[in-house]
Amino acid sequence: MHLRLEMLPEKYLLGKSLQMTFEENKTQELWRSFLPLRPEIKNKANADLYAVEEFEPDFFYRFNPHQLFTRWAAQEVTSWEIIPAGLETLVIPAGLYAVFLHRGPASSGAATYAYIFNQWLPHAPYNLDQRPHLAIMGEKYKNEDSDSEEEIWIPVKPKF
């Protein structure tokens, strides 16, 4: 699996968020509420879509599929001068990320995450960092198409 380490600069996002669990996944509902508002965003930094997840500090150490987390559907913007009605702001702090390329339909993403958390991370010289997790869907993202590509960004910090 293709991997790179990258320092992500601070990013400003506009989007919508929902609390959910892995058991009660509301991702489709979230994107259906965000995408109609996207044309109202006038100061887009680029065309990429961001799926952002915010987890409690111990989320992965005592994993439970019924545990709540916050998921965002968002767009990077150059500033928050104009915030369309119905959208929220989110800052992604700068930091180190392990970036994985997921190829294939979005619905097969669980296999990529399983590799990251069950194979790569336990043997990597990094620990999870307490910052948002990202999936960035750029021009090669095609949802359920077998040729689709998206980047999975996992916040990491060196092990001491």
C-alpha positions in Angstrom: 0.0 0.0 0.0 1.3 3.4 -1.0 2.3 5.6 2.1 3.9 8.9 2.6 4.5 11.1 5.6 3.5 14.8 5.2 3.4 17.9 7.4 -0.1 19.3 6.9 -0.4 23.1 7.3 -3.3 24.5 9.3 -6.5 24.3 7.2 -9.8 26.1 7.4 -12.9 24.2 6.5 -16.6 24.9 6.0 -19.0 22.0 6.3 -21.6 20.1 8.2 -21.0 17.7 11.1 -23.0 14.9 12.7 -22.3 12.7 15.7 -22.5 9.0 14.9 -21.1 5.6 15.7 -19.6 3.0 13.5 -22.7 0.9 14.2 -25.1 3.7 13.4 -23.3 5.2 10.4 -25.0 8.5 9.2 -22.4 9.3 6.6 -24.9 9.3 3.6 -27.2 11.6 5.6 -24.3 13.9 6.3 -23.2 14.2 2.7 -26.8 14.6 1.5 -27.1 17.6 3.8 -23.8 19.2 2.8 -23.6 18.8 -1.0 -26.6 21.0 -1.8 -24.9 23.8 0.2 -21.5 23.5 -1.4 -22.3 25.8 -4.3 -22.9 28.6 -1.7 -19.2 28.4 -0.7 -17.6 31.2 -2.7 -14.0 31.1 -1.4 -13.0 27.5 -2.0 -9.3 26.9 -1.7 -9.5 24.0 -4.2 -12.1 21.5 -5.5 -11.3 18.7 -3.0 -13.9 17.3 -0.6 -12.9 16.5 3.0 -14.4 13.8 5.2 -13.1 14.6 8.7 -13.4 12.5 11.9 -12.9 13.7 15.4 -12.4 11.1 18.1 -12.1 11.2 21.9 -8.5 10.6 23.1 -9.1 6.9 24.2 -11.4 6.0 21.2 -9.0 3.5 19.6 -7.6 2.1 22.9 -11.0 0.9 24.0 -12.7 0.6 20.6 -16.5 0.0 20.7 -18.6 0.3 17.6 -21.3 2.0 19.6 -18.9 4.8 20.8 -19.8 8.3 19.5 -17.5 10.4 17.3 -18.0 13.4 15.1 -17.8 13.2 11.3 -17.7 16.2 9.0 -18.4 16.7 5.3 -16.4 19.8 4.3 -14.7 22.0 1.9 -11.4 23.8 2.4 -11.7 27.6 2.2 -9.2 30.5 2.0 -11.0 32.3 4.9 -14.1 32.5 7.0 -15.1 35.9 5.7 -18.3 34.5 4.2 -20.0 31.6 6.0 -23.2 30.5 4.2 -26.2 29.7 6.3 -26.3 26.2 7.6 -22.5 25.6 7.5 -20.1 25.3 10.4 -16.4 26.1 10.7 -13.6 23.7 11.5 -9.8 24.3 11.9 -7.5 21.4 11.1 -4.4 22.0 13.2 -1.0 21.7 11.5 0.8 18.5 12.1 2.4 15.3 10.8 0.1 12.8 9.0 0.6 9.3 7.5 -1.1 9.5 4.1 -2.4 6.3 2.5 -3.9 6.0 -1.0 -7.2 4.1 -1.1 -8.0 2.7 -4.5 -11.4 1.2 -5.3 -15.0 1.9 -4.4 -15.6 4.0 -1.3 -17.5 1.0 0.3 -14.2 -1.0 0.3 -12.5 1.6 2.5 -12.9 -0.5 5.6 -10.1 -2.8 4.3 -7.7 0.1 4.0 -8.5 1.3 7.5 -8.1 -2.3 8.8 -4.6 -2.4 7.2 -3.7 1.0 8.7 -4.8 0.3 12.2 -4.1 -3.5 12.5 -0.9 -3.9 10.4 0.9 -0.6 9.7 0.4 1.4 12.9 1.3 -1.3 15.5 4.7 -1.8 13.7 5.3 1.9 12.7 7.6 4.2 14.6 4.6 6.4 15.2 1.6 6.7 17.6 -1.7 8.2 16.8 -1.9 11.9 17.5 -5.0 13.6 18.9 -6.0 15.6 15.8 -8.7 15.1 13.2 -8.5 12.1 10.8 -9.1 13.0 7.2 -10.1 11.5 3.9 -9.4 13.9 1.0 -11.4 13.2 -2.2 -9.8 15.0 -5.1 -10.3 14.8 -8.9 -9.7 11.0 -9.0 -12.5 10.3 -6.5 -15.4 8.5 -8.2 -17.4 7.2 -5.2 -18.2 3.5 -6.0 -16.1 3.2 -9.2 -13.4 0.6 -9.1 -10.9 3.2 -10.4 -11.7 5.7 -7.6 -8.9 7.1 -5.5 -8.9 9.0 -2.2 -6.2 9.9 0.4 -6.6 8.7 4.0 -4.7 11.0 6.4 -4.0 9.6 9.8 -2.5 12.0 12.4 0.7 10.6 13.9 3.6 11.6 16.2 6.9 9.8 16.7 7.1 7.2 19.4 9.5 8.1 22.1 
